[in-house]
Amino acid sequence: MKQNFSTITEDKIKKGLYQRFIEPTKNNENNYIGIEIEIPILNLEKNQLTFK
């Protein structure tokens, strides 16, 4: 049996990453802005906090 192996090069990796992650973000007509807010939770009564 003859095996056909494809050589993985740095250029192929860069092109694959670009196609997978960058191209989908181009020409997107839905312009959304995301924000991340980090707020520390402070318990002034010094009791254990429980979340349900």
Secondary structure by P-SEA (a helix, b strand, c coil): cbbbbbbbcaaaaaaaaaaacccccccccbbbbbbbbbbbbbcccccccccc
